[in-house]
Amino acid sequence: MRVTFNISSGSEDPKQAVELREKFEALMVEYGLQGTTRGDEYSKRAIFNGSYRTEAKEE
């Protein structure tokens, strides 16, 4: 399985975007997915994107 997400706070409160990013990251761990979230939080906006997937099985 592969999960990707994008979060952009626009001109709204960037703290909410940070909270949502943290919840997404916790959910990915809960489902056993591995990956990364990248992005930045600024004073007036926040932008994050993440890409997670299940570990490839060896044959």
C-alpha distance matrix in Angstrom:
0.0 3.8 6.8 10.3 13.6 17.3 20.2 23.7 26.6 29.1 32.6 31.5 31.4 29.1 29.0 26.9 24.3 24.4 24.0 21.0 19.3 20.2 18.7 15.3 15.4 16.5 13.8 11.1 13.2 13.7 10.2 10.3 8.2 10.4 11.8 14.8 16.6 19.7 22.6 26.1 28.2 31.6 34.5 33.8 30.1 26.8 23.9 20.4 17.1 14.0 10.9 8.4 5.5 5.6 8.8 9.6 11.7 15.3 17.1
3.8 0.0 3.8 6.8 10.3 13.9 17.0 20.5 23.6 25.9 29.4 28.6 28.6 26.1 26.4 24.4 21.5 21.7 21.9 18.8 16.8 18.2 17.2 13.5 13.7 15.5 13.2 10.2 13.0 14.2 11.2 11.3 8.2 9.4 9.6 12.1 13.6 16.4 19.2 22.7 25.0 28.3 31.3 30.6 26.8 23.5 20.4 17.0 13.6 10.6 7.4 5.8 4.2 6.7 9.8 10.8 13.7 17.1 19.2
6.8 3.8 0.0 3.8 6.8 10.5 13.4 17.0 19.9 22.4 25.8 24.9 24.8 22.5 22.8 20.7 17.8 18.3 18.3 15.1 13.4 15.1 14.0 10.2 11.0 13.2 10.9 8.4 11.9 13.1 10.8 11.6 8.5 9.8 9.2 10.8 11.3 14.1 16.6 19.9 21.8 25.1 28.0 27.1 23.4 20.1 17.2 13.9 10.7 7.9 5.9 5.2 6.0 9.1 12.3 14.1 17.1 20.5 22.8
10.3 6.8 3.8 0.0 3.8 7.1 10.4 13.8 17.0 19.2 22.7 22.2 22.4 19.9 20.7 18.8 15.6 16.3 17.1 13.9 11.9 14.3 13.9 10.2 11.1 14.1 12.4 10.3 13.8 15.5 13.8 14.5 11.1 11.4 9.6 9.8 9.4 11.5 13.5 16.9 18.9 22.0 25.0 24.0 20.3 17.0 13.9 10.8 7.3 5.4 4.4 6.3 8.6 12.1 14.9 16.6 19.9 23.0 25.5
13.6 10.3 6.8 3.8 0.0 3.8 6.7 10.2 13.3 15.6 19.1 18.4 18.7 16.4 17.3 15.3 12.1 13.3 14.2 10.9 9.3 12.4 12.1 8.7 10.4 13.5 12.2 11.1 14.6 16.2 15.2 16.4 13.3 13.6 11.5 10.7 8.8 10.5 11.6 14.5 16.1 19.1 21.8 20.6 16.8 13.8 10.8 8.1 5.5 5.2 6.7 8.9 11.8 15.3 18.1 20.1 23.4 26.6 29.1
17.3 13.9 10.5 7.1 3.8 0.0 3.8 6.7 10.1 12.0 15.6 15.4 16.0 13.6 15.3 13.6 10.1 11.9 13.5 10.6 9.1 12.8 13.2 10.5 12.2 15.5 14.9 14.1 17.4 19.2 18.6 19.7 16.7 16.5 13.9 12.1 9.3 9.7 9.5 12.0 13.5 16.0 18.7 17.2 13.5 10.6 7.5 5.8 4.3 6.6 9.2 12.1 15.2 18.8 21.3 23.3 26.7 29.8 32.4
20.2 17.0 13.4 10.4 6.7 3.8 0.0 3.8 6.6 9.2 12.5 11.8 12.2 10.0 11.7 10.0 6.5 8.9 10.6 8.1 7.4 11.2 11.8 10.2 12.2 15.2 15.1 15.1 18.1 19.7 19.9 21.2 18.6 18.4 15.9 13.7 10.3 10.3 9.1 10.5 10.9 13.3 15.6 14.0 10.4 7.7 5.6 5.1 6.2 8.8 12.0 14.6 18.0 21.3 23.9 26.2 29.6 32.7 35.5
23.7 20.5 17.0 13.8 10.2 6.7 3.8 0.0 3.8 5.6 9.0 9.1 10.2 8.3 11.0 9.9 6.9 9.7 12.1 10.3 10.1 13.8 14.8 13.6 15.6 18.5 18.6 18.8 21.7 23.3 23.6 24.9 22.2 21.9 19.2 16.5 13.0 12.0 9.6 10.0 9.8 11.2 13.1 11.0 7.4 5.8 4.5 6.5 8.7 11.9 15.2 18.1 21.5 25.0 27.4 29.6 33.1 36.1 38.9
26.6 23.6 19.9 17.0 13.3 10.1 6.6 3.8 0.0 3.8 6.2 5.4 6.5 5.4 8.5 7.6 5.7 9.0 11.0 10.2 10.9 14.1 15.1 14.9 17.0 19.4 19.9 20.7 23.3 24.7 25.4 26.9 24.6 24.4 21.8 19.1 15.4 14.5 11.7 10.9 9.3 10.1 11.0 8.5 5.4 5.3 6.6 9.1 11.9 14.9 18.4 21.0 24.4 27.7 30.2 32.7 36.0 39.1 42.0
29.1 25.9 22.4 19.2 15.6 12.0 9.2 5.6 3.8 0.0 3.8 5.4 8.1 7.9 11.5 11.0 9.4 12.5 14.8 13.9 14.6 17.8 18.8 18.5 20.5 23.1 23.4 24.0 26.8 28.2 28.8 30.2 27.7 27.4 24.6 21.8 18.1 16.6 13.5 12.5 11.1 10.7 11.2 7.9 5.6 7.2 8.2 11.5 14.0 17.4 20.7 23.6 27.1 30.5 33.0 35.2 38.6 41.6 44.4
32.6 29.4 25.8 22.7 19.1 15.6 12.5 9.0 6.2 3.8 0.0 3.8 6.7 7.8 11.3 11.4 11.0 13.8 15.9 15.8 16.8 19.6 20.8 21.0 22.9 25.3 25.9 26.8 29.3 30.7 31.5 33.1 30.7 30.4 27.6 24.7 20.9 19.3 16.0 14.2 11.9 10.5 9.8 6.0 5.8 8.8 11.0 14.4 17.4 20.7 24.2 26.9 30.4 33.8 36.2 38.6 42.0 45.0 47.8
31.5 28.6 24.9 22.2 18.4 15.4 11.8 9.1 5.4 5.4 3.8 0.0 3.8 6.2 8.9 8.3 8.9 11.8 13.2 13.3 15.0 17.4 18.2 18.9 21.1 23.0 23.6 25.0 27.4 28.4 29.5 31.3 29.3 29.3 26.9 24.1 20.4 19.4 16.4 14.7 12.1 11.5 10.5 7.3 6.9 9.0 11.5 14.3 17.3 20.2 23.7 26.1 29.5 32.6 35.2 37.8 41.1 44.3 47.1
31.4 28.6 24.8 22.4 18.7 16.0 12.2 10.2 6.5 8.1 6.7 3.8 0.0 3.8 5.4 5.8 7.4 9.4 10.6 11.6 13.4 15.2 16.3 17.6 19.4 21.0 22.1 23.7 25.7 26.7 28.3 29.9 28.2 28.1 25.9 23.0 19.3 18.5 15.6 13.6 10.4 10.2 8.9 7.0 6.9 8.4 11.5 13.9 17.2 19.8 23.4 25.5 29.0 31.9 34.4 37.2 40.4 43.5 46.6
29.1 26.1 22.5 19.9 16.4 13.6 10.0 8.3 5.4 7.9 7.8 6.2 3.8 0.0 3.8 5.4 5.1 6.5 8.8 9.9 10.7 12.7 14.5 15.4 16.7 18.7 20.1 21.3 23.1 24.6 26.1 27.4 25.5 25.0 22.6 19.6 15.9 14.9 12.0 9.8 6.7 7.3 7.3 6.4 4.9 5.0 8.4 10.6 14.2 16.7 20.4 22.6 26.2 29.2 31.4 34.3 37.5 40.5 43.6
29.0 26.4 22.8 20.7 17.3 15.3 11.7 11.0 8.5 11.5 11.3 8.9 5.4 3.8 0.0 3.8 5.4 5.0 6.3 8.6 9.8 10.7 12.5 14.3 15.4 16.8 18.5 20.1 21.5 22.8 24.7 26.1 24.6 24.3 22.4 19.5 16.0 15.7 13.4 11.4 8.2 9.6 9.3 9.5 8.6 7.9 10.9 12.1 15.5 17.3 20.9 22.5 26.1 28.7 30.9 34.0 37.1 40.1 43.3
26.9 24.4 20.7 18.8 15.3 13.6 10.0 9.9 7.6 11.0 11.4 8.3 5.8 5.4 3.8 0.0 3.8 5.4 5.0 6.2 8.6 9.9 10.6 12.3 14.3 15.4 16.5 18.4 20.2 21.0 22.8 24.6 23.2 23.4 21.7 19.3 15.9 16.1 14.3 13.1 10.6 12.3 12.4 11.6 9.9 8.9 11.1 11.9 14.7 16.3 19.8 21.2 24.6 27.2 29.7 32.8 35.7 39.0 42.0
24.3 21.5 17.8 15.6 12.1 10.1 6.5 6.9 5.7 9.4 11.0 8.9 7.4 5.1 5.4 3.8 0.0 3.8 5.4 5.1 6.1 8.7 9.9 10.5 12.3 14.3 15.2 16.5 18.6 19.9 21.2 22.7 20.8 20.8 18.7 16.1 12.6 12.6 10.8 10.2 8.5 10.9 12.1 11.2 8.4 6.3 7.6 8.1 11.0 12.8 16.4 18.2 21.7 24.6 27.0 29.9 33.0 36.2 39.2
24.4 21.7 18.3 16.3 13.3 11.9 8.9 9.7 9.0 12.5 13.8 11.8 9.4 6.5 5.0 5.4 3.8 0.0 3.8 5.4 5.1 6.3 8.7 9.9 10.6 12.5 14.3 15.4 16.9 18.5 20.3 21.4 19.8 19.3 17.4 14.6 11.2 11.5 10.0 9.2 7.5 10.6 12.0 12.3 10.0 7.3 8.8 8.4 11.4 12.6 16.2 17.6 21.2 23.8 25.9 29.0 32.1 35.1 38.4
24.0 21.9 18.3 17.1 14.2 13.5 10.6 12.1 11.0 14.8 15.9 13.2 10.6 8.8 6.3 5.0 5.4 3.8 0.0 3.8 5.5 5.2 6.3 8.8 10.0 10.8 12.5 14.4 15.7 16.6 18.7 20.3 19.3 19.5 18.2 16.0 13.1 14.2 13.4 13.0 11.3 14.1 15.0 15.1 13.1 10.8 12.1 11.3 13.6 14.1 17.4 18.1 21.3 23.6 25.9 29.2 32.0 35.2 38.3
21.0 18.8 15.1 13.9 10.9 10.6 8.1 10.3 10.2 13.9 15.8 13.3 11.6 9.9 8.6 6.2 5.1 5.4 3.8 0.0 3.8 5.4 5.0 6.2 8.6 9.9 10.5 12.4 14.4 15.2 16.7 18.5 17.2 17.8 16.5 14.7 11.8 13.4 12.9 13.4 12.4 15.4 16.7 16.2 13.5 10.9 11.1 9.9 11.4 11.8 14.8 15.6 18.8 21.2 23.8 27.0 29.8 33.1 36.1
19.3 16.8 13.4 11.9 9.3 9.1 7.4 10.1 10.9 14.6 16.8 15.0 13.4 10.7 9.8 8.6 6.1 5.1 5.5 3.8 0.0 3.8 5.4 5.1 6.2 8.7 9.9 10.6 12.6 14.3 15.6 16.7 15.0 14.9 13.2 11.0 8.1 9.8 9.9 10.9 10.9 14.4 16.5 16.4 13.4 10.1 9.5 7.3 8.6 8.7 11.9 12.9 16.3 18.9 21.2 24.3 27.3 30.5 33.6
20.2 18.2 15.1 14.3 12.4 12.8 11.2 13.8 14.1 17.8 19.6 17.4 15.2 12.7 10.7 9.9 8.7 6.3 5.2 5.4 3.8 0.0 3.8 5.5 5.1 6.2 8.6 10.0 10.8 12.4 14.5 15.5 14.5 14.5 13.5 11.7 9.6 11.8 12.3 13.0 12.7 16.2 18.0 18.5 16.0 12.8 12.9 10.6 11.8 11.1 13.8 13.8 17.0 19.0 21.0 24.5 27.2 30.3 33.6
18.7 17.2 14.0 13.9 12.1 13.2 11.8 14.8 15.1 18.8 20.8 18.2 16.3 14.5 12.5 10.6 9.9 8.7 6.3 5.0 5.4 3.8 0.0 3.8 5.4 5.1 6.2 8.7 10.0 10.4 12.5 14.4 13.8 14.8 14.4 13.5 11.7 14.4 15.1 16.1 15.8 19.1 20.7 20.7 18.0 15.1 14.9 12.6 13.2 12.1 14.2 13.8 16.4 18.2 20.7 24.1 26.6 29.9 33.0
15.3 13.5 10.2 10.2 8.7 10.5 10.2 13.6 14.9 18.5 21.0 18.9 17.6 15.4 14.3 12.3 10.5 9.9 8.8 6.2 5.1 5.5 3.8 0.0 3.8 5.5 5.1 6.2 8.8 9.8 10.7 12.5 11.1 12.1 11.5 10.9 9.3 12.4 13.7 15.5 16.0 19.5 21.5 21.3 18.1 14.9 13.7 10.8 10.4 8.8 10.7 10.3 13.0 15.1 17.9 21.0 23.7 27.1 30.1
15.4 13.7 11.0 11.1 10.4 12.2 12.2 15.6 17.0 20.5 22.9 21.1 19.4 16.7 15.4 14.3 12.3 10.6 10.0 8.6 6.2 5.1 5.4 3.8 0.0 3.8 5.4 5.2 6.4 8.7 10.1 10.8 9.4 9.6 9.1 8.4 7.7 11.1 13.1 15.0 15.9 19.6 22.0 22.3 19.3 15.7 14.6 11.3 10.8 8.5 10.0 9.2 12.0 13.9 16.0 19.4 22.1 25.2 28.4
16.5 15.5 13.2 14.1 13.5 15.5 15.2 18.5 19.4 23.1 25.3 23.0 21.0 18.7 16.8 15.4 14.3 12.5 10.8 9.9 8.7 6.2 5.1 5.5 3.8 0.0 3.8 5.5 5.2 6.2 8.8 9.9 10.0 11.0 11.7 11.7 11.4 14.8 16.6 18.2 18.6 22.2 24.2 24.7 21.9 18.6 17.9 14.8 14.5 12.2 13.3 11.7 13.7 14.7 16.8 20.4 22.6 25.8 29.0
13.8 13.2 10.9 12.4 12.2 14.9 15.1 18.6 19.9 23.4 25.9 23.6 22.1 20.1 18.5 16.5 15.2 14.3 12.5 10.5 9.9 8.6 6.2 5.1 5.4 3.8 0.0 3.8 5.4 4.9 6.4 8.7 8.7 10.9 11.9 12.7 12.5 16.1 18.0 20.0 20.6 24.2 26.2 26.1 23.1 19.8 18.7 15.6 14.6 12.1 12.6 10.6 12.1 13.0 15.7 19.1 21.2 24.6 27.5
11.1 10.2 8.4 10.3 11.1 14.1 15.1 18.8 20.7 24.0 26.8 25.0 23.7 21.3 20.1 18.4 16.5 15.4 14.4 12.4 10.6 10.0 8.7 6.2 5.2 5.5 3.8 0.0 3.8 5.4 5.3 6.3 5.2 7.2 8.4 9.8 10.6 14.3 16.9 19.4 20.7 24.4 26.8 26.9 23.6 20.1 18.4 14.8 13.2 10.0 9.7 7.1 8.5 9.6 12.2 15.6 17.9 21.3 24.3
13.2 13.0 11.9 13.8 14.6 17.4 18.1 21.7 23.3 26.8 29.3 27.4 25.7 23.1 21.5 20.2 18.6 16.9 15.7 14.4 12.6 10.8 10.0 8.8 6.4 5.2 5.4 3.8 0.0 3.8 5.4 5.0 5.7 7.1 9.3 10.9 12.2 15.9 18.7 20.9 22.1 25.8 28.3 28.7 25.7 22.1 20.7 17.2 15.9 12.7 12.3 9.4 10.3 10.3 12.0 15.7 17.6 20.8 24.0
13.7 14.2 13.1 15.5 16.2 19.2 19.7 23.3 24.7 28.2 30.7 28.4 26.7 24.6 22.8 21.0 19.9 18.5 16.6 15.2 14.3 12.4 10.4 9.8 8.7 6.2 4.9 5.4 3.8 0.0 3.8 5.5 7.6 10.2 12.7 14.4 15.4 19.1 21.6 23.7 24.5 28.2 30.3 30.6 27.6 24.2 23.0 19.7 18.4 15.4 15.0 12.0 12.3 11.7 13.8 17.4 18.7 22.0 24.9
10.2 11.2 10.8 13.8 15.2 18.6 19.9 23.6 25.4 28.8 31.5 29.5 28.3 26.1 24.7 22.8 21.2 20.3 18.7 16.7 15.6 14.5 12.5 10.7 10.1 8.8 6.4 5.3 5.4 3.8 0.0 3.8 5.6 9.1 11.9 14.3 15.7 19.4 22.1 24.7 25.9 29.6 31.9 31.9 28.7 25.2 23.5 20.0 18.1 14.8 13.6 10.2 9.6 8.6 11.3 14.5 15.8 19.4 22.0
10.3 11.3 11.6 14.5 16.4 19.7 21.2 24.9 26.9 30.2 33.1 31.3 29.9 27.4 26.1 24.6 22.7 21.4 20.3 18.5 16.7 15.5 14.4 12.5 10.8 9.9 8.7 6.3 5.0 5.5 3.8 0.0 3.8 6.6 10.1 13.0 15.1 18.9 22.0 24.7 26.2 30.0 32.6 32.9 29.7 26.1 24.2 20.5 18.4 14.8 13.2 9.5 8.4 6.7 8.4 11.9 13.2 16.5 19.5
8.2 8.2 8.5 11.1 13.3 16.7 18.6 22.2 24.6 27.7 30.7 29.3 28.2 25.5 24.6 23.2 20.8 19.8 19.3 17.2 15.0 14.5 13.8 11.1 9.4 10.0 8.7 5.2 5.7 7.6 5.6 3.8 0.0 3.8 6.8 9.9 12.2 15.8 19.1 22.1 24.0 27.7 30.5 30.7 27.3 23.6 21.3 17.6 15.2 11.5 9.5 5.7 5.0 4.8 7.0 10.5 12.8 16.2 19.2
10.4 9.4 9.8 11.4 13.6 16.5 18.4 21.9 24.4 27.4 30.4 29.3 28.1 25.0 24.3 23.4 20.8 19.3 19.5 17.8 14.9 14.5 14.8 12.1 9.6 11.0 10.9 7.2 7.1 10.2 9.1 6.6 3.8 0.0 3.8 7.2 10.3 13.6 17.2 20.2 22.5 26.2 29.3 29.7 26.4 22.6 20.3 16.5 14.1 10.4 8.3 5.2 5.5 6.2 6.8 10.2 13.1 15.9 19.3
11.8 9.6 9.2 9.6 11.5 13.9 15.9 19.2 21.8 24.6 27.6 26.9 25.9 22.6 22.4 21.7 18.7 17.4 18.2 16.5 13.2 13.5 14.4 11.5 9.1 11.7 11.9 8.4 9.3 12.7 11.9 10.1 6.8 3.8 0.0 3.8 7.1 10.1 13.8 17.0 19.6 23.2 26.5 26.9 23.5 19.7 17.2 13.4 10.9 7.4 5.6 4.1 6.4 8.8 9.4 12.2 15.5 18.1 21.5
14.8 12.1 10.8 9.8 10.7 12.1 13.7 16.5 19.1 21.8 24.7 24.1 23.0 19.6 19.5 19.3 16.1 14.6 16.0 14.7 11.0 11.7 13.5 10.9 8.4 11.7 12.7 9.8 10.9 14.4 14.3 13.0 9.9 7.2 3.8 0.0 3.8 6.5 10.2 13.3 16.0 19.6 22.9 23.5 20.2 16.4 14.0 10.3 8.4 5.6 5.8 6.5 9.7 12.4 13.2 15.8 19.2 21.7 25.0
16.6 13.6 11.3 9.4 8.8 9.3 10.3 13.0 15.4 18.1 20.9 20.4 19.3 15.9 16.0 15.9 12.6 11.2 13.1 11.8 8.1 9.6 11.7 9.3 7.7 11.4 12.5 10.6 12.2 15.4 15.7 15.1 12.2 10.3 7.1 3.8 0.0 3.8 6.9 10.0 12.5 16.1 19.4 19.8 16.4 12.7 10.3 6.7 5.6 4.0 6.6 8.4 12.1 15.2 16.5 19.1 22.6 25.2 28.5
19.7 16.4 14.1 11.5 10.5 9.7 10.3 12.0 14.5 16.6 19.3 19.4 18.5 14.9 15.7 16.1 12.6 11.5 14.2 13.4 9.8 11.8 14.4 12.4 11.1 14.8 16.1 14.3 15.9 19.1 19.4 18.9 15.8 13.6 10.1 6.5 3.8 0.0 3.8 7.2 10.4 13.6 17.2 17.7 14.5 10.9 8.4 5.5 5.5 6.2 8.9 11.6 15.2 18.4 19.5 21.8 25.4 27.7 31.0
22.6 19.2 16.6 13.5 11.6 9.5 9.1 9.6 11.7 13.5 16.0 16.4 15.6 12.0 13.4 14.3 10.8 10.0 13.4 12.9 9.9 12.3 15.1 13.7 13.1 16.6 18.0 16.9 18.7 21.6 22.1 22.0 19.1 17.2 13.8 10.2 6.9 3.8 0.0 3.8 7.1 10.0 13.7 14.1 10.9 7.6 5.4 4.2 6.3 8.7 11.9 14.8 18.5 21.8 23.1 25.4 29.0 31.4 34.6
26.1 22.7 19.9 16.9 14.5 12.0 10.5 10.0 10.9 12.5 14.2 14.7 13.6 9.8 11.4 13.1 10.2 9.2 13.0 13.4 10.9 13.0 16.1 15.5 15.0 18.2 20.0 19.4 20.9 23.7 24.7 24.7 22.1 20.2 17.0 13.3 10.0 7.2 3.8 0.0 3.8 6.5 10.1 11.1 8.6 5.8 5.6 6.5 9.6 12.1 15.5 18.2 22.0 25.1 26.4 28.9 32.5 34.9 38.1
28.2 25.0 21.8 18.9 16.1 13.5 10.9 9.8 9.3 11.1 11.9 12.1 10.4 6.7 8.2 10.6 8.5 7.5 11.3 12.4 10.9 12.7 15.8 16.0 15.9 18.6 20.6 20.7 22.1 24.5 25.9 26.2 24.0 22.5 19.6 16.0 12.5 10.4 7.1 3.8 0.0 3.8 6.9 8.2 6.2 4.2 6.5 8.3 12.0 14.5 18.1 20.6 24.3 27.4 29.0 31.7 35.1 37.7 41.0
31.6 28.3 25.1 22.0 19.1 16.0 13.3 11.2 10.1 10.7 10.5 11.5 10.2 7.3 9.6 12.3 10.9 10.6 14.1 15.4 14.4 16.2 19.1 19.5 19.6 22.2 24.2 24.4 25.8 28.2 29.6 30.0 27.7 26.2 23.2 19.6 16.1 13.6 10.0 6.5 3.8 0.0 3.8 5.5 5.2 5.7 8.5 11.3 14.9 17.8 21.4 24.1 27.9 31.0 32.6 35.2 38.7 41.2 44.5
34.5 31.3 28.0 25.0 21.8 18.7 15.6 13.1 11.0 11.2 9.8 10.5 8.9 7.3 9.3 12.4 12.1 12.0 15.0 16.7 16.5 18.0 20.7 21.5 22.0 24.2 26.2 26.8 28.3 30.3 31.9 32.6 30.5 29.3 26.5 22.9 19.4 17.2 13.7 10.1 6.9 3.8 0.0 3.8 6.0 8.1 11.5 14.4 18.2 21.0 24.7 27.2 31.0 34.1 35.8 38.5 41.9 44.5 47.8
33.8 30.6 27.1 24.0 20.6 17.2 14.0 11.0 8.5 7.9 6.0 7.3 7.0 6.4 9.5 11.6 11.2 12.3 15.1 16.2 16.4 18.5 20.7 21.3 22.3 24.7 26.1 26.9 28.7 30.6 31.9 32.9 30.7 29.7 26.9 23.5 19.8 17.7 14.1 11.1 8.2 5.5 3.8 0.0 3.8 7.2 10.5 13.9 17.5 20.7 24.4 27.1 30.8 34.0 36.0 38.6 42.1 44.8 47.9
30.1 26.8 23.4 20.3 16.8 13.5 10.4 7.4 5.4 5.6 5.8 6.9 6.9 4.9 8.6 9.9 8.4 10.0 13.1 13.5 13.4 16.0 18.0 18.1 19.3 21.9 23.1 23.6 25.7 27.6 28.7 29.7 27.3 26.4 23.5 20.2 16.4 14.5 10.9 8.6 6.2 5.2 6.0 3.8 0.0 3.8 6.8 10.3 13.8 17.1 20.7 23.5 27.2 30.5 32.5 35.0 38.5 41.3 44.4
26.8 23.5 20.1 17.0 13.8 10.6 7.7 5.8 5.3 7.2 8.8 9.0 8.4 5.0 7.9 8.9 6.3 7.3 10.8 10.9 10.1 12.8 15.1 14.9 15.7 18.6 19.8 20.1 22.1 24.2 25.2 26.1 23.6 22.6 19.7 16.4 12.7 10.9 7.6 5.8 4.2 5.7 8.1 7.2 3.8 0.0 3.8 6.8 10.4 13.5 17.2 19.8 23.6 26.8 28.8 31.4 34.8 37.6 40.7
23.9 20.4 17.2 13.9 10.8 7.5 5.6 4.5 6.6 8.2 11.0 11.5 11.5 8.4 10.9 11.1 7.6 8.8 12.1 11.1 9.5 12.9 14.9 13.7 14.6 17.9 18.7 18.4 20.7 23.0 23.5 24.2 21.3 20.3 17.2 14.0 10.3 8.4 5.4 5.6 6.5 8.5 11.5 10.5 6.8 3.8 0.0 3.8 7.0 10.5 14.0 17.0 20.7 24.2 26.1 28.4 32.0 34.7 37.7
20.4 17.0 13.9 10.8 8.1 5.8 5.1 6.5 9.1 11.5 14.4 14.3 13.9 10.6 12.1 11.9 8.1 8.4 11.3 9.9 7.3 10.6 12.6 10.8 11.3 14.8 15.6 14.8 17.2 19.7 20.0 20.5 17.6 16.5 13.4 10.3 6.7 5.5 4.2 6.5 8.3 11.3 14.4 13.9 10.3 6.8 3.8 0.0 3.8 6.8 10.4 13.3 17.0 20.4 22.3 24.7 28.2 31.0 34.0
17.1 13.6 10.7 7.3 5.5 4.3 6.2 8.7 11.9 14.0 17.4 17.3 17.2 14.2 15.5 14.7 11.0 11.4 13.6 11.4 8.6 11.8 13.2 10.4 10.8 14.5 14.6 13.2 15.9 18.4 18.1 18.4 15.2 14.1 10.9 8.4 5.6 5.5 6.3 9.6 12.0 14.9 18.2 17.5 13.8 10.4 7.0 3.8 0.0 3.7 7.0 10.3 13.8 17.4 19.4 21.5 25.0 27.8 30.7
14.0 10.6 7.9 5.4 5.2 6.6 8.8 11.9 14.9 17.4 20.7 20.2 19.8 16.7 17.3 16.3 12.8 12.6 14.1 11.8 8.7 11.1 12.1 8.8 8.5 12.2 12.1 10.0 12.7 15.4 14.8 14.8 11.5 10.4 7.4 5.6 4.0 6.2 8.7 12.1 14.5 17.8 21.0 20.7 17.1 13.5 10.5 6.8 3.7 0.0 3.8 6.6 10.3 13.7 15.7 18.0 21.5 24.4 27.3
10.9 7.4 5.9 4.4 6.7 9.2 12.0 15.2 18.4 20.7 24.2 23.7 23.4 20.4 20.9 19.8 16.4 16.2 17.4 14.8 11.9 13.8 14.2 10.7 10.0 13.3 12.6 9.7 12.3 15.0 13.6 13.2 9.5 8.3 5.6 5.8 6.6 8.9 11.9 15.5 18.1 21.4 24.7 24.4 20.7 17.2 14.0 10.4 7.0 3.8 0.0 3.8 7.0 10.7 12.6 14.5 18.1 20.9 23.8
8.4 5.8 5.2 6.3 8.9 12.1 14.6 18.1 21.0 23.6 26.9 26.1 25.5 22.6 22.5 21.2 18.2 17.6 18.1 15.6 12.9 13.8 13.8 10.3 9.2 11.7 10.6 7.1 9.4 12.0 10.2 9.5 5.7 5.2 4.1 6.5 8.4 11.6 14.8 18.2 20.6 24.1 27.2 27.1 23.5 19.8 17.0 13.3 10.3 6.6 3.8 0.0 3.8 7.2 9.3 11.8 15.1 18.2 21.1
5.5 4.2 6.0 8.6 11.8 15.2 18.0 21.5 24.4 27.1 30.4 29.5 29.0 26.2 26.1 24.6 21.7 21.2 21.3 18.8 16.3 17.0 16.4 13.0 12.0 13.7 12.1 8.5 10.3 12.3 9.6 8.4 5.0 5.5 6.4 9.7 12.1 15.2 18.5 22.0 24.3 27.9 31.0 30.8 27.2 23.6 20.7 17.0 13.8 10.3 7.0 3.8 0.0 3.8 6.3 8.5 11.6 14.9 17.6
5.6 6.7 9.1 12.1 15.3 18.8 21.3 25.0 27.7 30.5 33.8 32.6 31.9 29.2 28.7 27.2 24.6 23.8 23.6 21.2 18.9 19.0 18.2 15.1 13.9 14.7 13.0 9.6 10.3 11.7 8.6 6.7 4.8 6.2 8.8 12.4 15.2 18.4 21.8 25.1 27.4 31.0 34.1 34.0 30.5 26.8 24.2 20.4 17.4 13.7 10.7 7.2 3.8 0.0 3.7 6.3 8.7 12.2 15.0
8.8 9.8 12.3 14.9 18.1 21.3 23.9 27.4 30.2 33.0 36.2 35.2 34.4 31.4 30.9 29.7 27.0 25.9 25.9 23.8 21.2 21.0 20.7 17.9 16.0 16.8 15.7 12.2 12.0 13.8 11.3 8.4 7.0 6.8 9.4 13.2 16.5 19.5 23.1 26.4 29.0 32.6 35.8 36.0 32.5 28.8 26.1 22.3 19.4 15.7 12.6 9.3 6.3 3.7 0.0 3.8 6.3 9.3 12.5
9.6 10.8 14.1 16.6 20.1 23.3 26.2 29.6 32.7 35.2 38.6 37.8 37.2 34.3 34.0 32.8 29.9 29.0 29.2 27.0 24.3 24.5 24.1 21.0 19.4 20.4 19.1 15.6 15.7 17.4 14.5 11.9 10.5 10.2 12.2 15.8 19.1 21.8 25.4 28.9 31.7 35.2 38.5 38.6 35.0 31.4 28.4 24.7 21.5 18.0 14.5 11.8 8.5 6.3 3.8 0.0 3.8 6.5 9.4
11.7 13.7 17.1 19.9 23.4 26.7 29.6 33.1 36.0 38.6 42.0 41.1 40.4 37.5 37.1 35.7 33.0 32.1 32.0 29.8 27.3 27.2 26.6 23.7 22.1 22.6 21.2 17.9 17.6 18.7 15.8 13.2 12.8 13.1 15.5 19.2 22.6 25.4 29.0 32.5 35.1 38.7 41.9 42.1 38.5 34.8 32.0 28.2 25.0 21.5 18.1 15.1 11.6 8.7 6.3 3.8 0.0 3.8 6.4
15.3 17.1 20.5 23.0 26.6 29.8 32.7 36.1 39.1 41.6 45.0 44.3 43.5 40.5 40.1 39.0 36.2 35.1 35.2 33.1 30.5 30.3 29.9 27.1 25.2 25.8 24.6 21.3 20.8 22.0 19.4 16.5 16.2 15.9 18.1 21.7 25.2 27.7 31.4 34.9 37.7 41.2 44.5 44.8 41.3 37.6 34.7 31.0 27.8 24.4 20.9 18.2 14.9 12.2 9.3 6.5 3.8 0.0 3.8
17.1 19.2 22.8 25.5 29.1 32.4 35.5 38.9 42.0 44.4 47.8 47.1 46.6 43.6 43.3 42.0 39.2 38.4 38.3 36.1 33.6 33.6 33.0 30.1 28.4 29.0 27.5 24.3 24.0 24.9 22.0 19.5 19.2 19.3 21.5 25.0 28.5 31.0 34.6 38.1 41.0 44.5 47.8 47.9 44.4 40.7 37.7 34.0 30.7 27.3 23.8 21.1 17.6 15.0 12.5 9.4 6.4 3.8 0.0
